[in-house]
Amino acid sequence: MLNVAAIMGRLTADPELKTTQSGVSVTSFTLAVDRSYAKAGTERQTDFINVVAWRSTAEFVCRYFTKGQMMAVSGPIQTRNYEDKNGNKRTAFEIVANDVSFTGSKRESGGSAAGSSYEDAPAAQQRPAFSEPAPAYSSGSNEDFEEILGDDDLPF
């Protein structure tokens, strides 16, 4: 099964960091996401999508993002059932933020480069990174290959 959502929009309010009774950091926020289409003669619609972030992701969001700032979020969609003030049963849908990235301009994101992400934060805020660099590949030529004349030599 697959449960992955990826959205990009603007924060509707400054995120606030909260802590659960067991000491886990959490924040909930809403992103205003424009729809990619509009009916002829009408303005483009906007969806307001709820997001929740936990632990270091929540701390990162609260430290580096403010109201109106553009951000990208990806993670699974989850549902919660609850009762409202009038006793009516309700269901809430929200994205659990696994990855959060800056997507605005440098000026908009407070000096951070467009497209920068959690990994670009100061070292104290980063997840552990791989220490080995990615291998470099050079372009090859047909001379690097040997022709196989018969399929008797193949192991399958």
N, C-alpha and C positions, 0 to 999 in steps of 0.2 A: 504494500500500500504506500501511497505517496501523499504527504501532507506538507507542502511547502508554499509559502506565499512570499512574494517580493513586491514591495510598494515603494514609491517615492513621492513625498509630499512635504508640506510645510507644517511645522509645529503650531498648534492653535493656542498654546500657553507654555510658559516656562515649566519644565518638568521639575517635580519636587521629590527629593529622595526621602523614602520612609524606611523603617526597619521593622521587621516582624518581631514577635515576642521572642523568637529563638535567635535574633540578631542578624538575620539575613536582609541585605539591602534590596529594595524593590522600588520601582517607579512605574506609574501608569501615565500615558499621555495619548493624545489624539493627533493624527496627521490628516490634514486636508489634502485630498488627492483628486486632481482634476481628471474627469473622464476623457478618454482619447477621442471621443466623437461628440457631435452636437447635432440635433435635428435642425433641418433647414429653417432659418428664421428665428432660432432660439439661441440663448447663451449656453455655453458649455456648463454642464452640471459638475458639482463637486461632492465627493463622498468623504465622510468623516469617519476614519477607521481607528478603532481603539487598539493600543499596543501596550504590552506589559514587558518590562525588562527586569531581570534579576541579577543579583550579586555584582560582579565587576562591570557588567554591561550597564546596569542601572547607574552605578557610580560614574561611569564614563559619560553617559547621556546627560546626567544632571550637571556634570562639571563643564562640558564643552558645548552644549546646545541651549538655545534660547528661543523664545516665541518668534515665529515668522521664519525661522531658519529652515532651509531645505535639507532633508535627510532621506537616506534610503534605508529600508529595514527589510530583513528577510528572516523567516522562521515559520514554524507551524501555526496553524489556526487552532484555537481551542475554544470550547464552549463552557459556560458556567450557568447553572440554574440558581435563581434566587427569588425572593418575594419582595415586591416593592412596598412602599408606605401604605398602600391601600389593601395589601394582602393578595395582590394579583401575582401569579407565577410568571416569571420572565426568564428569558434566556439571553445571555450576553455572549457575543462573539468577539474574539480579540486575537491578535497575532502575538506570539511569544517571541520577542526579539532575540535571535541568536547572533545576528550580524547587524551592525549599525555603521553607516558610513556618511561622511560629509559629501554633499553633492552640489553645493552652491559655489559661488565665486570665492576668491580669497578674501575679498573685503567682507562678504556676507558671513563667512565662517570664522571671522576674527583672526585672519592671518594664516589659516590653514589652507593648504592647497586643495583645489577642487578635486574630488575623487579620493581624498585621503580618508583613512578609516581608523579603526580601533588600533591597528598596528602602528599608526603614525603618532600615537599619543606618547607622552613621556614614558620612559622605561618603567617607572613604578606602576603605570596603569596597563602595561602590555601583558598579553598572554605569553607563555613561553614560546619562543620561536625556534625553528630549526637552525642549527649552527653551520650546517654544510651548505655551500652555495649550490644552485641548480647546475646540472652539467651543461656544458656548452657543446653544441653540435655544429659541425661544419657541413657545408653543402658538398655532396659527393658527385661523382660522375659515373657513367656506365662502365668505365674501365675498372671500377672497384668490385664488379660482380663477375662471377664465373658462370658460364652456361652449363646446365646439367643436360646431358644428351639423352639419357634414358631414365625411366622412373624406377629401375631396379635398385638404385642406390638410396631411394627414399625410405625412411624408417616407418612409413605408414601405408 
